[in-house]
């Protein structure tokens, strides 16, 4: 149901028809989703129904995988190592932490005994937060602004000078064929600027609009 509601606003009757269940059952399930629940160590809750509206939507898209030990290692240690120093380090690191927290004790021991010394797994409190709120927690939430063309204000340093520009951020594909995604392209109305990850000091929405702030 979380995945279905993630695709857009749905009424109780639409949900019931899609899953082939009664609206009463749907009401019970929605009540559980709105009150909040914990699954695989992750705390989740969908939005409260707005007054006057009869539609539900979820920002949560759950992905729970059945994995073998090699895949477990890749989704924890592998993600941490491959994303280190790239624009995806923060977001992929959080995913790796979430996977690690869901593992059994035996799988955690496997990871702990074989992980690289520079890899650490932090407890991110395992509480779902929407991507906008997550972006507000960091000065440079690259993944949030790369996932879609969002007009943003970017503060950056270039050749020892500070600049601020408004535009769209895109990932810069490495010209040498490597997988070191540590550069971005900032497209403004006047110019296109290639930025190193460490040159970007702060990113904010240009419209300053807050989305879904009361949903969780």
C-alpha positions in Angstrom: 0.0 0.0 0.0 2.9 2.4 0.7 4.2 1.8 -2.8 0.7 2.3 -4.3 0.2 5.6 -2.4 3.7 6.7 -3.4 2.5 6.8 -7.1 0.0 9.6 -6.3 -3.1 10.6 -4.3 -5.7 7.8 -3.9 -9.1 7.6 -2.4 -10.2 4.7 -0.1 -12.3 3.3 -2.9 -9.4 3.4 -5.3 -7.2 1.6 -2.8 -9.8 -1.0 -2.1 -10.4 -1.7 -5.8 -6.7 -2.0 -6.6 -6.0 -4.5 -3.8 -9.4 -6.3 -4.0 -10.3 -5.7 -0.4 -13.1 -3.9 1.4 -13.0 -0.2 2.3 -13.3 -1.2 6.0 -10.1 -3.2 5.7 -8.5 -0.3 3.9 -9.6 2.1 6.7 -7.9 -0.2 9.3 -4.7 -0.3 7.2 -4.6 3.4 6.7 -5.2 4.0 10.4 -2.1 1.8 11.2 0.0 3.7 8.5 -1.0 7.1 9.9 -0.4 6.2 13.5 3.1 5.0 12.7 4.7 1.6 12.8 8.2 0.0 12.8 9.3 -2.6 10.2 12.8 -3.9 9.9 14.0 -1.4 12.4 12.7 1.5 10.3 10.0 3.8 11.8 7.5 5.0 9.3 4.3 7.0 9.2 2.2 8.5 6.3 0.5 11.9 6.3 -2.6 12.6 8.3 -5.6 13.1 6.1 -6.2 16.8 5.4 -9.5 18.2 6.5 -12.0 18.3 3.6 -10.0 15.9 1.5 -10.6 12.2 1.0 -7.3 11.2 -0.6 -4.1 9.6 0.8 -0.5 9.8 -0.4 2.8 8.5 0.9 6.3 9.8 0.5 7.6 6.4 1.6 8.7 3.9 -1.1 9.8 0.7 0.7 12.3 -1.6 -0.8 13.1 -4.6 1.3 15.3 -7.1 -0.5 16.1 -10.8 -0.1 19.9 -10.8 -0.4 22.8 -13.3 -0.4 26.0 -12.6 1.6 27.8 -11.2 -1.5 25.0 -8.8 -2.1 24.9 -7.8 1.6 28.6 -7.0 1.5 28.1 -5.0 -1.7 25.2 -3.0 -0.3 27.1 -2.1 2.9 30.9 -2.0 2.5 30.8 -1.7 -1.4 28.4 1.3 -1.4 30.5 3.0 1.3 33.8 2.6 -0.6 32.5 3.3 -4.1 30.6 6.5 -3.0 33.4 7.9 -0.9 34.4 11.3 -2.2 31.5 11.5 -4.7 28.4 13.7 -4.7 26.5 10.6 -3.6 28.5 9.9 -0.4 25.9 11.3 2.0 22.8 9.7 0.5 24.4 6.3 -0.3 26.1 6.2 3.1 22.7 6.6 4.7 21.3 3.7 2.6 24.3 1.5 3.6 23.6 2.4 7.3 20.0 1.4 6.9 20.8 -1.9 5.3 23.4 -2.6 8.0 20.9 -1.9 10.8 18.4 -4.4 9.3 20.9 -7.3 9.2 21.0 -10.3 11.5 23.8 -10.5 14.1 25.6 -13.1 12.0 25.5 -10.9 8.9 26.7 -7.9 11.0 29.6 -10.0 12.2 30.5 -10.9 8.7 30.6 -7.2 7.7 32.4 -6.2 10.9 35.1 -8.8 10.3 35.7 -8.0 6.7 35.0 -4.3 6.2 37.7 -1.8 5.3 39.1 0.1 8.2 37.8 3.4 6.7 34.2 2.3 6.6 31.9 3.0 9.5 28.2 2.4 10.0 26.3 5.0 12.0 22.9 4.7 13.6 20.8 7.1 11.6 17.9 6.6 14.0 16.2 4.7 11.2 13.2 7.1 11.1 11.8 7.9 7.7 12.1 11.5 6.7 11.0 13.0 3.4 13.7 14.1 1.0 13.0 17.8 1.5 13.5 17.6 5.2 16.6 15.5 4.7 18.0 18.1 2.4 17.5 20.7 5.1 19.8 18.8 7.4 22.8 19.3 5.2 24.5 22.3 3.5 25.1 20.4 0.3 22.4 17.8 -0.2 23.6 16.9 -3.7 21.2 13.9 -4.3 18.1 16.0 -3.6 19.0 18.6 -6.3 20.3 16.0 -8.8 17.2 13.8 -8.7 15.1 16.3 -10.7 15.7 19.8 -12.3 15.1 21.9 -9.2 15.9 25.6 -9.5 18.4 26.3 -6.6 20.7 28.9 -5.2 24.3 27.6 -5.1 27.1 29.2 -3.1 30.5 28.1 -4.3 34.2 29.0 -4.4 36.1 29.2 -7.6 39.8 30.2 -7.9 39.8 31.5 -4.4 36.7 33.7 -4.9 33.2 33.3 -3.5 30.2 33.2 -5.9 26.4 32.7 -5.7 24.3 31.7 -8.7 20.8 30.4 -9.4 20.4 27.5 -11.8 19.9 23.8 -12.2 22.5 21.2 -11.0 23.4 18.2 -13.0 26.0 15.4 -12.5 29.2 15.8 -14.5 30.1 12.5 -16.3 33.8 11.9 -15.9 35.6 12.4 -19.2 38.3 9.8 -18.3 35.8 7.0 -18.0 36.2 6.6 -14.3 33.4 6.3 -11.8 34.6 9.3 -9.7 31.4 11.4 -9.7 32.8 14.3 -7.8 32.0 17.1 -10.2 28.8 18.9 -11.0 27.4 21.2 -13.7 25.6 24.3 -12.7 23.4 25.6 -15.6 22.3 29.2 -15.2 20.6 31.6 -17.6 23.9 33.2 -18.4 26.5 30.4 -18.2 27.4 26.8 -17.4 29.9 26.3 -14.6 31.7 23.0 -13.8 32.2 22.6 -10.0 34.3 20.3 -7.9 32.3 18.7 -5.1 34.4 20.5 -2.5 33.9 23.9 -4.2 30.2 23.8 -3.4 29.5 25.4 0.0 25.7 25.5 0.2 22.6 24.7 -1.8 19.1 25.9 -1.2 15.8 25.9 -3.1 15.5 29.1 -5.1 11.8 29.4 -4.3 12.2 28.7 -0.6 9.0 26.7 -0.7 8.5 24.0 1.9 7.0 20.8 0.7 5.0 18.3 2.7 6.3 19.8 6.0 3.4 18.4 8.0 3.4 14.9 6.6 5.5 13.2 9.1 
